[in-house]
Amino acid sequence: GGTRCNDRFAGLCRLAAQRRQDTELQYVKHLCGRSFGKLCDFVSGVETLLKTYAPTEIRSQGQYSQQVVEQLNSSVNRKSFLQGVSDLHRRLLKHFNLSTTSASGRASLSPPNLAVSPSSALSSTALPDFPDGPLSDEDFKQHLFQQSRERVRGHMMETFQRYEQILARCYPMIKPLLSALQVGTELDKMSTD
């Protein structure tokens, strides 16, 4: 009797954890899409086309022509990136009802000296789960904010890496104005400002 109950409870806990992870992923994608929608749409669109077309054939698709991609690439520069990150930061703060000075400035987009690899940033093991013990409402919001911030950071890093790979594979004559490495550097700088 007791073992079966424990197994059922463990199964429900796994299901709840999976649903939470799926919901967080959808939230992160939605949030990043608001600031970097054209880039995210381009990356996912080309990746879908690459399942049926050769990389050299992608350029012949109207919405993915070289001219369109050159325009997109010119819009993905340091200035627009920093504006997009600032917008993301404000949305996260607003969503969790935090001020920029909340908890002595902890509400930055990326904490200093934190290295989250893009491939692990969206996995369930990339971040610690909720801490044990009771949390105040402010600490709970801060914890959720920090988790969301790191998932957003990981998603952005991964998106820019995929963008670089697509350009190298399908548009070798176009070089990204902002690399994934530069994106990570800029995110790290913002955490110390």
N, C-alpha and C positions, 0 to 999 in steps of 0.2 A: 503494500500500500504506500509506504512513505517514499520509496524509491521512485515509483511511478509518478507521484505528485512532484517530487523534486525534478524529474526529467521533464515533465510538462512545464514547470515553472522556468527551467533553464531554456526550454524551447521558446517560451513566450518572451523571455529576456533577449534571446538572440534575434527574434523577429522584431521586437521593439528597437533594438540597437540598429538593425538593418534599415528599418523604416526611418529612424532618426538620421542615419548616414545618407540615405537617399534624399531625404528632405533637405538636409544641409547642402548637398551637392546641387540640387535644383535652385536653392536660394543663392548660392555662390554664382552659378551660371547666370541667373537672372540679374543679379547685382552687377557683375562684370559686363554683362551685355548692355546695360544702361550706359556705361561710360565708354566701352570699347566694342560696341555692337557690330560695327562694320568689319572690324578685324576678326572678331569671333565668328561672324557669319561667313566671311571669306574662308577662314581656316576649315570650318566644318563643311562648307560647300565643296571646296577643292578636295578634301579628304574623301567625301562621298563620290565625287567624280573619278578619283583615282582608283576606285574599286572596279570601274568599267572602262576607263580610258587610259591610254599611255600618258606619261607625264608630258610628252611633247604635244599631245592633242588637246591638253587643257586650255592652252592659249587660244585655240580656235573657238572656244565656247564664248559667246557674246559677253556675258557678264563677268567673264574671267579673262578677257583679252589683255594683251600686254599693256595697252593704254590705260585701261581701268585699273590694273594692278599698279602701274606707275603712279596713278593719282592716289590710290590707297596708301602706297608706300610713302609718298611725300606727306601724307596727313599723319603718318605714324612717326612723329619726330619727338624730340625730348620735351619741347614745350607742351605739345598736345598730350603727351603721356603724363607729364606732371600735373596738368589740369585734370585729366581723367582720374589720376590717383587721388587728387585732392577731393574731387567729387565723390569717389568711392568712400573715402575716409569720412566725409560729412554724412553720407547716407548711413554708414554703419553707426556713427555716433547718434544720429537721429533715431535710427531703428531701436537702439538699445537705451535711448534716452540718457545719454552721457554727454557731459560737456568736455571740451578739449583739456580742461584742467582737472577733470575728475580723477580722483585717486592719485594725486600729485603727478599728473601728466602721463599716467600709464596708457592713456588712450591714444597711442600712436599707431600708424599702420603696420609697422614692423618693429619688434623690439630689437635693441642692439645685440649683436653677437649671437643671433638665433639663425641657425642654418637648417632650413627645411627643404629637402630636395623636392623638386616639382613632382616627381613621380610618386612620392610618398605623401604629398601634402593632402591628397584627397582620400587617402586610405584611412581605415579606422584606427590604425596604430600610429599615425603620424603625430597625433596630439594626445596628451593625457585626457582621460575622461574626467567626469566631474569629481572634484576632490571629496574625500570622505568627511563626514561631519556636517553640521548645519552651517549654512552661509547666510550672511545678511543679504537683503535684497540688492544692495549696491555691489557686494562682492560677487553675487550670482550673475548680475548683469555684466560685470567686468570680466568674469570667467567666460561667459558666452561670447562677449565681444572679442576677447583674445582668440578664442577658437575660430570664430568667423573670420577675423582678420588674417589669421595664418592660412586658412583655407582659401581665402581670396588671393593672398600673396602667392600661394602655390599654384592656383589656377592661372593666374596671370603669367607666372614664370613658364608654366607648361604651354600656354597659348603662344607666347612669344617664341619658345623653342620650336613648336610645330610650324609657326609662321616662317621662321628661318629655314627650316627643312624644306618647306613647300617652295620657297623662293629658289633655293639651291637646286631642287629637283626639277621644277617645272619652268622656272624663269631665271636661268643662271646668269642672265645679263643684268638682272636687277639685284642690287645689294640692299639689305635692310638698313634704314637710317638709325635704327635703334636695335641692338642685339639683346638677346635674352640675358646675357651677362651684364650689359649696361642696365637693363631693367632691374635686375637684382641689386646692383650697386645703388641705383637711384632709390629703390625701396629702403635699403639699409640706411642711406643718408637721411631720408625723411624721418626715420625713427629717432635720430639724434638731434634734429632741429628743434 
